[in-house]
Amino acid sequence: MFKPASEHRYYLSVALPERRSLFSLLGLGALWAAFLLALLAVNAAYASATVTAARVWPAAEYTRITLETSSPIKFSQSMVKDPERLVLDLEGIEPNAVLTNLSAKVGEADPYIKLVRVGRFKPGVVRVVLDLKTEVKPSVFTLQPVGEYGHRLVVDIYPATPLDPLMALVDSPRQAAEGNQEGGAQGRDKVAAVAAAEMLVPRAEPVAPRSAQAETPNAIPEKPLKTEKRKPELQVTRLITIAIDAGHGGEDPGALGARGTHEKDVTLAIAKRLKAVVDEEPNMRGVLIRDGDYFIPLNGRVAKARKLSADLFVSIHADAFIRPDARGSSVFALSERGATSAAARWLAKKENEADLIGGVNLDVKDPYLARTLLDLSQTATINDSLKLGKAVLNELGGINSLHKSAVEQAGFAVLKSPDIPSILVETAFISNPEEESRLTDDAYQEKMAKAIFSGIKRYFAKNPPLAKSRMALAE
């Protein structure tokens, strides 16, 4: 039986509004669900954070504490006097074994931190108190995930008065021994005065031959040089400073060998051996830019070498490549016009990322770095770097195969000192199992250090060092 048309119209007029209401309700529910999910995600980002790792890197220059977390955390900091304390309030986390065991990682020899205390301050907030041994200048910042690391909260504890790199040079083992021979503190003061005077003498002509040096009133007496017959004799009348930079360190382990060897450990071992060889040479001093397992930003390495009025800067590395069969030693200098090869460009990019791995507070602007990097008229310094690199590379060829037979160039940030000839030495490829084994061998490390030093002596034999004045650094 057919219904009247009016009834059909009635059903349509009722059914359509009901459908629209249903769709509207479903749409509103979806919006609320999305909002609630977003709110839960935001809350979870902070409420569910856990500390997954805690690391402490003590050093004379500064102590770093790193808290690695599963997600970002909010924090606040304050300093408390009498006694000196640094207080950190970490929001959205709960104490766990990793965090509470942080105090056990701080050793008695730490130069700045006496004790670490961790406890719940209030619901959702953990308080970390650092009892300090002296007045400090802390820097606290967060880092985004990079490489193998997750979110990180970094606490850098610097001394209130920065260390004087010149005094670190004066207090080297050899100078301390000389000071003891001349009467303890009095002798050390004499060495300090001589070193400071030598750093600031006016620029002069190249040094005279040995016969003429004997007639010079203020010439520093020299001991006979112990060199092989084929080695050139180095003659100088002032202290020569070699800045020795062990690549990577601390939070930045560098490349990893197949057997688990960290590049930062190999570079420090070779750097220490190189310093020992340099210190045996009359009128020469080696200064370690990094003398322990801690991180130094790339610009900090350059700045330290300049403050020391270094004559040369040698950065030591043992990198990895994408192929495990890559082998051989290489030497690099700075380039302002692009890399000399794709491999050099790749390596420079990788090395320049060390600051991201190691962790640099990007909120702190360094005017010293700005001055250094703004000086692009480095042609003379780069030419000297190439001469130094060639001399070192020739010596390295006597103990290892060469990856490249010529000095390569790329935009390495650590080589950007405008007034110090600087090279980066790739001692070998740690990614090559055979070379990794050699890099951890004491005898090979000693050969590598002596080969680098022989190259340095060859460079100075053809390019006698001038008396230097670094007074401009104080401007």
C-alpha positions in Angstrom: 0.0 0.0 0.0 1.4 3.3 -1.0 1.7 6.1 1.6 0.6 9.7 0.8 3.2 12.0 -0.6 2.9 14.1 2.5 4.0 11.2 4.7 7.1 10.8 2.5 7.9 14.4 2.9 7.4 14.0 6.7 9.8 11.2 7.0 12.5 13.0 4.9 12.1 16.2 6.9 12.7 14.3 10.1 15.4 11.8 9.0 17.8 14.3 7.5 18.2 16.5 10.6 18.8 13.4 12.7 21.7 12.3 10.4 23.3 15.8 10.6 23.2 15.8 14.4 24.8 12.4 14.4 27.7 13.5 12.2 28.1 16.7 14.2 28.4 14.7 17.4 30.9 12.3 15.9 33.0 15.3 14.6 33.0 16.9 18.0 33.9 13.7 19.7 36.9 13.2 17.4 38.1 16.8 18.1 37.9 16.1 21.9 39.7 12.8 21.5 42.5 14.5 19.5 42.8 17.2 22.1 43.0 14.8 25.0 45.6 12.7 23.2 47.7 15.8 22.5 47.3 16.9 26.2 48.4 13.4 27.3 51.4 13.5 25.0 52.5 16.9 26.4 52.1 15.7 29.9 53.9 12.4 29.2 56.8 14.3 27.7 57.6 15.7 31.2 55.8 13.5 33.7 57.2 10.2 32.5 60.9 11.3 32.0 63.4 9.0 33.6 67.1 9.4 34.0 68.7 6.6 31.9 72.4 7.4 32.5 74.5 9.7 34.7 78.1 10.5 33.9 80.8 12.7 35.6 83.9 14.0 33.8 86.3 15.7 36.3 89.1 17.9 35.0 91.3 20.7 36.2 89.6 23.1 33.7 86.1 22.2 34.7 83.9 19.3 35.8 81.0 18.1 33.7 77.9 16.2 34.9 75.6 14.7 32.3 72.2 13.4 33.0 70.7 11.5 30.1 66.9 11.3 30.1 64.2 9.4 28.2 62.5 12.7 27.3 63.1 16.4 27.9 62.9 17.8 31.4 62.4 21.2 32.9 64.8 22.5 35.5 65.7 25.5 37.6 69.0 26.4 39.3 70.2 28.5 42.1 73.4 29.2 44.0 73.6 29.1 47.8 76.4 30.7 49.8 78.1 29.7 53.1 78.9 27.0 52.2 79.0 27.1 48.4 76.2 25.0 46.8 74.6 24.6 43.4 70.9 23.6 43.7 69.1 22.0 40.7 65.3 21.3 40.7 64.3 18.8 38.1 60.7 18.7 37.2 58.6 15.8 36.0 60.9 13.0 37.2 61.1 10.6 40.1 64.3 9.5 41.9 65.7 6.2 40.5 68.8 4.2 41.1 70.7 5.8 38.3 70.1 9.3 39.7 70.6 8.5 43.4 73.9 6.7 42.5 75.3 10.0 41.0 77.0 10.8 44.3 79.1 7.6 44.0 80.5 8.8 40.7 82.1 12.0 42.2 85.6 11.2 43.4 87.5 12.7 46.3 90.0 14.2 43.8 87.3 16.2 42.0 88.6 19.8 42.0 85.2 21.4 42.4 82.6 19.1 43.7 82.7 17.8 47.3 79.4 15.9 47.5 76.2 15.3 45.5 72.8 14.9 47.3 69.7 13.7 45.6 66.1 13.6 47.0 62.4 14.3 46.3 61.8 18.0 46.9 58.0 17.8 46.3 55.7 15.7 44.1 57.1 15.5 40.6 60.3 17.5 41.5 63.7 16.0 42.3 66.3 18.3 44.0 70.0 17.7 43.3 72.4 19.6 45.5 76.1 19.9 44.6 78.2 20.7 47.7 81.2 22.6 46.3 84.8 22.9 47.3 85.2 26.4 46.1 83.4 29.3 44.4 82.4 28.3 40.9 80.7 29.6 37.8 78.2 27.0 36.6 76.7 26.5 33.2 73.5 24.4 33.0 71.9 23.6 29.6 70.0 20.9 27.7 70.9 19.1 24.5 68.7 17.4 21.9 69.3 13.8 21.0 72.2 13.2 18.7 74.2 10.1 17.7 73.9 7.5 20.4 72.7 10.0 23.0 69.2 10.8 24.0 68.1 14.0 25.7 70.8 15.4 28.0 70.9 17.9 30.9 74.5 19.1 31.2 76.0 20.8 34.3 79.4 22.4 33.7 81.2 23.5 36.9 83.9 26.1 36.0 86.2 27.8 38.5 85.1 31.4 39.3 88.6 32.5 38.2 89.6 30.8 34.9 92.9 28.8 35.0 95.9 30.6 33.5 97.3 28.4 30.6 100.7 30.0 30.9 101.0 28.8 34.5 99.9 25.3 33.4 102.9 25.4 31.0 105.3 26.6 33.7 104.1 23.8 36.0 105.0 21.1 33.5 107.0 18.1 34.9 110.3 19.1 33.4 110.1 22.7 34.5 109.1 21.6 38.0 112.3 19.4 38.1 114.4 22.3 36.9 112.8 24.4 39.6 113.7 21.9 42.3 117.3 21.8 41.1 117.6 25.6 41.5 116.0 25.8 44.9 112.4 24.8 45.1 109.8 27.7 44.8 112.6 30.2 44.0 113.6 28.1 41.0 110.1 27.7 39.8 109.6 31.4 40.0 112.7 31.9 37.9 111.4 29.5 35.3 108.1 31.3 35.2 109.7 34.7 34.8 111.9 33.4 31.9 108.9 31.7 30.2 106.8 34.8 30.5 109.6 37.1 29.2 110.2 34.7 26.2 106.5 34.8 25.3 106.5 38.6 25.0 109.8 39.6 23.5 109.6 41.9 20.4 109.6 40.3 17.0 113.1 39.8 15.7 115.0 38.4 12.7 115.6 34.7 12.3 118.0 33.2 14.8 121.7 33.4 14.1 124.0 30.3 13.7 125.4 28.7 16.8 128.8 30.5 16.7 127.0 33.8 16.7 124.7 32.8 19.5 127.6 32.4 21.9 128.3 36.1 21.6 124.7 37.2 22.2 124.4 38.5 25.8 120.9 37.2 26.5 121.1 33.9 24.6 119.8 30.9 26.5 122.4 28.2 26.8 121.7 25.1 24.7 122.5 21.5 25.4 124.0 19.3 22.6 121.1 18.0 20.5 120.7 14.2 20.4 119.7 13.7 16.8 120.4 11.0 14.2 122.8 12.0 11.4 120.0 12.2 8.8 118.0 14.5 11.1 118.4 18.3 10.8 119.7 20.1 13.8 117.3 22.6 15.4 118.8 25.7 16.8 116.7 28.2 18.8 117.3 30.9 21.3 113.9 31.0 23.0 111.2 28.7 24.3 109.2 27.1 21.5 105.7 26.0 22.4 103.9 23.1 20.6 100.2 22.9 21.3 99.2 19.2 21.2 95.5 18.5 20.7 94.2 15.1 21.5 91.0 14.9 19.5 87.6 14.3 21.1 87.2 13.4 24.8 84.6 13.1 27.5 81.1 13.0 26.1 82.6 12.9 22.6 84.3 9.4 22.2 85.2 9.9 18.6 85.3 7.0 16.2 84.8 3.4 17.5 87.0 0.5 16.4 85.8 -3.0 15.6 87.2 -4.2 18.9 85.6 -1.4 20.9 88.6 1.0 21.0 87.6 4.6 21.4 89.4 7.2 19.3 89.6 9.6 22.3 91.7 7.1 24.3 94.1 6.5 21.4 94.6 10.2 20.6 95.3 11.1 24.3 97.8 8.3 24.6 99.7 9.4 21.5 99.5 13.1 22.5 101.0 12.3 25.9 103.9 10.5 24.2 104.4 13.4 21.8 104.5 15.8 24.7 107.2 13.7 26.4 109.3 13.7 23.3 109.0 17.4 22.8 109.8 18.2 26.4 113.1 16.3 26.0 114.2 18.8 23.3 116.2 21.9 24.6 114.1 25.1 24.6 110.9 23.3 23.6 107.7 22.7 25.5 104.7 20.6 24.6 101.4 21.6 26.0 98.4 19.3 26.0 95.2 21.0 25.1 93.4 18.1 26.7 95.3 16.1 29.4 92.4 13.9 30.5 89.1 12.3 29.5 86.9 15.4 29.2 85.4 17.4 26.4 86.7 20.7 25.0 84.8 22.6 22.3 86.6 23.1 19.0 86.8 26.9 19.5 88.1 26.3 23.0 91.1 24.3 21.6 92.0 27.1 19.2 91.6 29.8 22.0 93.8 27.9 24.4 96.6 27.5 21.9 96.5 31.2 21.1 96.5 32.2 24.8 99.6 30.0 25.2 101.3 31.9 22.3 101.8 28.5 20.7 104.2 28.3 17.7 102.5 25.2 16.2 99.2 23.4 16.7 99.0 19.7 16.1 95.6 17.9 16.4 95.8 14.1 16.7 93.1 11.8 15.4 92.4 8.2 14.5 89.2 8.3 12.5 86.9 5.8 10.9 85.7 5.5 7.4 82.6 3.9 5.9 84.8 1.1 4.5 86.7 -1.1 7.0 89.6 -1.6 4.5 90.5 2.1 4.5 94.0 2.4 5.8 97.1 4.6 6.1 98.1 7.9 7.7 97.1 11.4 6.5 97.8 15.0 7.3 95.4 17.9 6.8 95.6 21.7 6.8 92.9 24.3 6.7 91.3 25.4 3.4 89.2 28.5 2.9 88.3 27.6 -0.7 86.8 24.1 -0.3 88.2 20.7 0.3 90.8 19.1 -1.9 88.9 15.8 -2.1 85.5 14.4 -1.3 87.0 12.3 1.5 88.6 15.4 3.0 85.3 17.3 2.9 83.5 14.3 4.5 86.1 14.0 7.2 86.0 17.8 8.0 82.2 17.7 8.3 82.5 14.7 10.6 85.1 16.3 12.8 83.3 19.6 12.9 80.2 17.8 14.3 82.2 17.0 17.5 80.6 20.0 19.3 77.2 18.5 18.7 78.3 15.1 20.2 80.3 16.6 23.0 77.8 19.2 23.9 78.2 22.9 23.6 76.0 25.6 25.2 74.9 27.4 22.2 73.5 30.3 24.2 76.9 31.4 25.2 78.6 33.7 22.6 82.3 33.6 22.5 83.8 37.0 21.3 87.3 35.4 21.3 86.1 32.8 18.8 84.4 35.5 16.7 87.6 37.4 16.5 89.5 34.3 15.4 87.0 33.2 12.7 86.5 36.7 11.4 90.1 36.9 10.4 90.1 35.3 7.0 93.4 36.6 5.8 95.2 33.4 6.8 97.1 32.8 3.6 100.6 33.0 5.2 99.5 30.8 8.1 98.0 28.2 5.8 101.2 28.1 3.7 103.2 27.5 6.8 100.7 24.8 7.8 101.2 23.1 4.4 105.0 23.1 4.9 104.6 21.6 8.4 102.1 19.1 7.1 104.4 18.0 4.3 107.4 17.5 6.7 105.2 15.4 9.2 103.7 13.4 6.3 107.1 12.4 5.0 108.1 11.1 8.5 104.8 9.2 8.9 105.5 7.4 5.6 108.5 5.7 7.3 106.3 3.9 9.9 103.0 3.4 8.1 101.5 3.4 4.7 100.1 6.8 3.5 96.4 7.1 2.7 97.3 10.2 0.6 100.7 11.1 -0.6 100.1 14.9 -0.2 98.8 17.1 2.5 95.0 17.6 2.0 92.9 20.6 2.9 89.4 21.1 4.2 87.5 23.5 6.5 88.4 22.0 9.8 87.2 24.3 12.6 89.9 23.2 15.0 92.6 24.5 12.5 91.2 28.0 12.2 93.8 29.9 14.2 94.8 32.9 12.0 98.4 33.1 13.4 99.5 29.6 14.3 100.5 27.0 11.7 98.0 24.2 12.4 97.7 20.6 11.1 95.4 17.6 11.8 97.2 14.2 11.8 95.1 11.1 11.1 97.5 8.6 12.6 95.6 5.6 11.1 92.1 4.3 10.6 90.6 2.9 13.8 87.9 1.3 11.7 90.5 -1.0 10.1 90.9 -3.9 12.5 94.6 -4.3 11.7 95.3 -0.6 12.2 93.2 -0.5 15.3 95.4 -3.2 16.8 98.5 -1.1 16.0 97.0 2.0 17.5 96.6 0.4 20.9 100.2 -0.9 20.8 102.6 1.0 23.0 105.6 0.6 20.7 103.6 1.9 17.7 102.2 4.9 19.6 105.9 5.8 20.5 106.9 5.5 16.9 104.0 7.7 15.8 104.9 10.3 18.4 108.6 10.3 17.3 107.7 10.5 13.7 105.4 13.5 14.2 108.2 15.2 16.2 110.8 14.5 13.6 108.5 16.3 11.1 108.2 19.2 13.4 112.0 19.5 13.7 112.4 19.3 9.9 109.9 22.1 9.6 111.7 24.3 12.0 115.1 23.5 10.4 113.8 25.1 7.2 111.6 27.7 8.8 113.5 29.0 11.9 111.0 30.3 14.6 111.0 34.1 15.1 110.7 35.8 18.5 107.0 36.3 19.0 104.9 39.0 20.5 101.3 38.1 21.5 100.5 41.5 23.1 97.6 41.8 20.6 95.8 39.1 22.4 95.1 41.5 25.2 93.5 44.1 23.0 
